Amino acid sequence: MGNTIQVSFKHQRGMSYWGWLLVIAVLGFTLTCVSKMAPAYVDARYVNEALKTLSENPDLENMTAGQIKKEMGRFFLVNNVRGKPTEALQVVRGAKGTVVSIDYELRQPLIYNVDVVMKFNKQLNTAKPELCCDPLVDLEQFRKRD
C-alpha cells in the first residue's frame, strides 16, 4: 500500500563547472551589449523628448530653420546629446507645414570585428504635431531635388 518514492540525493549535485561557465559567458555578453548600445538609445530618447518639447512651442510655425536648430541645440546641450543626432538635424519647409527630422545610423563596435548598426528616424511634422515623433514624410524626395 505504501508506495514511497525514494529520492536519491546522489544525483542532485547542482550545476557543473561547464554550466556555470556558460551562465557567466551569457551574462558577460549581455552586459557588453547593454553597455555598448544603451547610450545610443538614451540619446534617442532625448531626441524624442526634444521633438515633443519643440512641438509644444506655439511659435513653431513662425520660427526660421536657424531658430529651430538653435532651440534643438540648446536641448541637446542641456541633456548632453552629442554626435550623430545633433549632426543629422534637418528642417524642411513645405506648403502644408514644416518637418523637423533627425534621421541617422550609428555603428557601434561590439566585439573585435563585430559591429552593431542602430538606425533612428524621428520626425516632427507641424501639420500633425500630435503624431510626433514617428516618421510620416519620406525626406528622400527632398534630398534628391537638392
Salt bridges, closest charged atoms under 4 A:
GLU49 OE2 - ARG45 NH2 3.20
GLU71 OE1 - ARG74 NH1 3.15
GLU105 OE1 - LYS119 NZ 3.91
ASP115 OD2 - ARG107 NH1 3.81
GLU140 OE2 - ARG143 NH1 2.80
